[in-house]
Amino acid sequence: MKVIKKIIAILYTMYAFTVFVTIMFLILPFIIIASFFGKIKGGNFIYKLCKLWARLVLFMLGIFHKNIFEWPVDGSKHYVFVFNHISYLDIPVILRSVKKINFRVLGKAEMAKIPVFGFIYRSAAVLVERGDAEKRAKSVQQLKSVLNKGISVVIAPEGTFNMTHQPLKSFYDGAFKIAIETQTAIRPMLFLDTYNRLHYNSIFSLTPGRSRTIFLEEIPVEGLTMDDVELLKNKVFTIMETGLIRHKASWINSNKK
């Protein structure tokens, strides 16, 4: 039985890779054209194409996404969206979650080195190299510029995958400094099922099933200063941690490796 399950997992992963690459190549010419129209106009169109890619990929993989709003999202506003980072599937789920709002994702620079996908990634994301202070500061300035143009940003405050089997791993300060400096409200999102759909340890763990994003309450930052970064960070951490416990996130105290 284990052998059969392993064979099915390999075949499904091969199918998923084929779907991923095929749709990526189909939208690539339009992304190349859009890249000539500037970072704002062209970038917004590229995100529309990426959202289409995510919708088609998840559907064809049998992953059915649903947004759950504990607090409504005001489509006329821009936000600093923060989410719990637990899976490689987080990227398409972000694209399926944030609708009717233009946004940019803060992403790892090393992902841009992947052939073909890297071009799309560079065109769509604000890249950061955490090990280089100068380049990291440049990324922060880009995010501030995006927010000042009325475009939302999406940041994983954990920085990398949470492998602790606790609700969250510790947060970096960056998202909260940016929110305060630009006076932009924070909107936490919880990804409840990406851990089960694609475990961070193996690409062969990919499975069909449900995907849910929980939108938590808006956290205003009006009047806060840089002296309040730690307070704001702890507040967001507590709200997200409580939400993950309340919704019984499967990785909490899990024995899975």
N, C-alpha and C positions, 0 to 999 in steps of 0.2 A: 504493500500500500504506500509506503514511504517513497519507493522508487517511482511509482505512478504519479504521486503528487509532485515529485521533483521534476519529472518530465513535463507535466502540465504547466508547472511554474516557468520552466525554461521556454516552452512554446508560447505561453502568454506574454512573457517578457519580450520575446523576439517579435511577436505581433505588435506589441506596444511600441517598440523601437521603430518598426516599419511605419506605423501610423504617425508617430512623432516626426520622423524625418520627412515623410511624404508631404504632410501638410505644411511643414516648415519650408520645403522647397517650393511649394505652390504659392505661398505668400511672399517669398523672398524677393521676386522682381518688384512687387508693389512697395516693399519696404525700402528697396534701393532707390526707387523713384521718390518716395516720400522723404528720404534723407536729404534730398537737394532743396527742400522747402524750409529748412531751418530747424532749430532746436525746439521751438514752440509749436508752430503750425505743423511742421513735418513730424515732430515728436508725438503730438496728440493723435495724428492719423496712424502712426506706427503702433501706438497703444491700442487703437481700435482694431487693427489687424491682429495684434497679439491676443486680444480678448477673443476674437473669432477663432484663432488657433487653439486657445485653451478650451473654448466651448466644444469645438469639434473633437479634440483629442480626448477630453474627459468622457464625452458622450460615447465615442467609439470604443473606449476602454471599459464601458459599463460602470463608470463612476458618476453618480448622480448628485449634483451639488444643490445645496439649499442654504440661503441666507436667513438667519433668525435675528430679528431686531428686538433686543430688550430695550433699545432706545433708538428712535428714528434718526436717520442720517439726512441732514439738510443739504440737498443737492446744490444749493446756491452758495454754499460755503466751501472753504478748503480747510484741510486738516493735516495734522501729523498722525497718520495711522501707524499703530504699533501692533505687532502680532507675536505669538509664541512660535518659535522656530524649532521644528521637530522632524522635518522630512524634506527630501528633494522635491516632493510634490507640492510644497508650499508655493512655488512660483506660479504654476497654472491656477492654483486655488486663489491666490491673490487676484489674478486677472479675472476670475469668475466672481469674486466677492465684491470688489469695488466697482460699482456701476454708476453711470451717468455723472461721473466726476473725473476730470482729467487728473492724472497723477504720474509720479515718477518713483521708481523703486531704487533704494540704495542697495547695490549688489557687490559681491566680491569680485575683485579685478581678475582673479585667476580664471573665472568662468568665461571671460572674454577671449581666452586662448583656444577655446574649442572651435574647430573648423566650422564654418558656415553659421552655426548657432552663435558663435562669438560675435559675428558681425551684427546679428539681430540684437544680441544682448547689449553690445556697446551702443547701438542706436537707441535703445529703450531705457537703459538703466544709468544711474549716476554711480560710477565705479569708485570703490575705495580699496586702498591697500593699507590695512591696519598696521603693518610693520614699518611703514614709512610715514613719519610725522608730517613732513611737508606735503606729501600727496594726500594724506588724511585731512589735513587742514583745507586743502583745495577742494576736496569732496564736500566738506561742510559748507564752504562758501557757495558751491554750486547748489546745494540743497536750499540754502537761504535765498538764493536768487530765484529758484523755482517757486518757493513759497511767496516771495514778494511779487511774483507775477500772477498770483491767484491760483496756482496749481498745487494740489496736495502732494505729499510725499509719504512713502511707505517704508518703515524701518523696523528691523528686528533688533530690539534693544538687548537681547541676549548675545547678539553678535554671531553666534554659531549654534549648531544643534545642541539641544538640551538632552544630554545622555545621563542625567542624574537620577531618573525615575522619581524626581520630585516634580511638582506642578511646573516650576520654572527654574532656570538657573539664574545667577545674578545678572543684573542689568548694567550696561555701560551708561555713561552720562549723556552721550551725544544727542540722542533724540530729544531729551528734556532741555538741554541747553539751547538747541535749535528752536524748540517750541517757545521757550521764554524769550529768546532774542528776537524772534519774529512775531511774538504775541499771537501764536496760532494754537487753537484748541487741539487737544489730543483725543483721538478716537481709538480705544483698544479693540482689537479683534481676537477672538479665540478660534483656533483651528482644532477641532475636536477629533477628526478622523484621519488626518494625513499620516499619523503614526501607524495606523492600522492598514492603510492603503499601500504605503511604501515605507518600510522601516529603513532607517538611516544606515544600517549595517550591510544591506544587500539589495541590489537592484532586482534580484529574483524573488523578493518578498512582495512585489506588486500584486495587488488583488483588486477585483471590482468591488463595488459596494457604495455606501453612502459617503457623502462629504458635507460637513456642516461648518458654517462660519457664524459665530455668535458676535453680534455688534453690541458692545457694552456702552455704558453711559459716556457722554461727552464730558471731558475734563477741561474746564476753562483755565487759562493761565493769565488772564488780565490782571495787571498789577504786580505780578510776580517778578522778582529780580534773580540775578545769578546766585544770590545767597539762598534762594529757595530750591535750587536744583535737586538737592538730596531729598528734601521734603516731597517734591513733586514725583521724583523717581520712586520713592517708597510708597506713595499713595497709589500710583499706577500699578506697581508690582502687587500690592495687596489686593486691589480690585480684580486684577487678572488672575491672581492665585486663587482667590475666593471663588471666582467664576469657574475656573477649571475644576476645582473640588466639587462645586455645586452641580456641575454637569457630568461629573464622574469620568473625567478624562482617563483613558485606559492605561496610560503609561505610569500613572501615579502608583508608587510602591509596587510596580510590576517586577516580576522575576525574569522577564524576557531580556535577552541580550541582543 
